[in-house]
Amino acid sequence: MEAEVEADPTFDPPALRTRPDLWPHLAYISNAFTELSSDRRLGALGGCGPIPWSSIELYARRLDIADLDEFERFARLIRAQDRVYLADMAEKQKKGSGGKSK
């Protein structure tokens, strides 16, 4: 999408107009989710799996999250975003297959 924005400054997708504001103190969670998404395992039929716990734990270490409560909050927020992402991807895949389950 960045290429479209750079190529056409009038490019204005609805998703950007309706996205919620992110509280500044949660920006690191959003950034972590984006980075961790690349660690997903892909299924043989094109679906994607959840972000592995080991990836979340390793990323938390990189952020120096050592406190157990802070780690649990971090993991819970990543998992919450992940559930929404996976549900959205499943819905898109279902629509893409004509609504038929595989």
C-alpha positions as CSV (number, residue, x, y, z in Angstrom):
1,M,0.0,0.0,0.0
2,E,2.9,2.3,0.6
3,A,3.8,2.2,-3.1
4,E,0.3,3.4,-4.0
5,V,0.5,6.3,-1.5
6,E,3.9,7.4,-2.8
7,A,2.8,7.1,-6.4
8,D,-0.5,8.9,-5.9
9,P,-0.8,11.4,-3.1
10,T,-4.6,11.5,-3.5
11,F,-4.8,7.7,-2.7
12,D,-7.2,7.5,0.2
13,P,-8.2,4.0,1.1
14,P,-11.3,3.6,3.4
15,A,-9.3,1.6,5.9
16,L,-7.0,4.5,6.7
17,R,-10.0,6.9,7.0
18,T,-11.7,4.7,9.5
19,R,-8.8,3.3,11.5
20,P,-8.9,4.0,15.3
21,D,-6.4,6.3,16.9
22,L,-3.6,4.4,18.6
23,W,-2.6,5.6,22.1
24,P,1.1,6.6,22.1
25,H,2.0,4.2,25.0
26,L,0.7,1.3,22.9
27,A,2.7,2.0,19.7
28,Y,5.4,-0.5,20.7
29,I,2.7,-3.2,20.9
30,S,1.5,-2.4,17.4
31,N,5.1,-2.3,16.0
32,A,5.8,-5.7,17.8
33,F,2.7,-7.2,16.2
34,T,3.7,-6.1,12.8
35,E,7.2,-7.5,13.2
36,L,6.0,-10.7,14.8
37,S,3.5,-11.4,12.0
38,S,6.4,-12.4,9.8
39,D,7.0,-15.4,12.1
40,R,3.7,-17.1,11.2
41,R,3.7,-20.6,9.9
42,L,1.8,-20.9,6.6
43,G,-0.6,-23.8,6.1
44,A,-0.4,-26.1,3.0
45,L,-3.7,-24.7,1.8
46,G,-2.7,-21.1,2.1
47,G,-4.0,-20.3,5.5
48,C,-1.8,-18.8,8.2
49,G,-1.3,-19.8,11.8
50,P,-0.9,-17.8,15.0
51,I,2.3,-16.1,16.0
52,P,4.3,-18.7,17.9
53,W,4.6,-18.2,21.6
54,S,8.4,-18.6,21.3
55,S,8.5,-15.6,18.9
56,I,6.6,-13.5,21.3
57,E,8.8,-14.5,24.2
58,L,12.0,-13.8,22.2
59,Y,10.7,-10.4,21.1
60,A,9.8,-9.5,24.6
61,R,13.4,-10.3,25.7
62,R,14.7,-7.9,22.9
63,L,12.5,-5.2,24.4
64,D,13.9,-6.0,27.9
65,I,10.6,-7.1,29.3
66,A,11.7,-9.1,32.2
67,D,8.8,-8.6,34.7
68,L,6.4,-11.5,34.5
69,D,3.3,-9.3,34.7
70,E,4.6,-7.0,32.0
71,F,5.4,-10.0,29.8
72,E,1.9,-11.5,30.3
73,R,0.3,-8.1,29.4
74,F,2.5,-7.9,26.3
75,A,1.7,-11.4,25.2
76,R,-2.0,-10.9,25.9
77,L,-2.1,-7.8,23.7
78,I,-0.2,-9.5,20.9
79,R,-2.5,-12.5,21.1
80,A,-5.6,-10.3,21.1
81,Q,-4.4,-8.6,17.9
82,D,-3.5,-12.0,16.5
83,R,-7.0,-13.4,17.0
84,V,-8.6,-10.5,15.2
85,Y,-6.1,-10.8,12.4
86,L,-6.6,-14.5,12.0
87,A,-10.4,-14.2,12.0
88,D,-10.1,-11.4,9.4
89,M,-7.8,-13.6,7.2
90,A,-10.1,-16.6,7.5
91,E,-13.1,-14.5,6.5
92,K,-11.2,-13.1,3.5
93,Q,-10.1,-16.6,2.5
94,K,-13.7,-17.9,2.8
95,K,-15.0,-15.1,0.6
96,G,-12.2,-15.7,-1.9
97,S,-13.3,-19.3,-2.2
98,G,-16.9,-18.4,-2.9
99,G,-17.9,-19.1,0.7
100,K,-17.2,-22.8,0.4
101,S,-15.3,-24.5,3.1
102,K,-12.3,-26.5,2.0
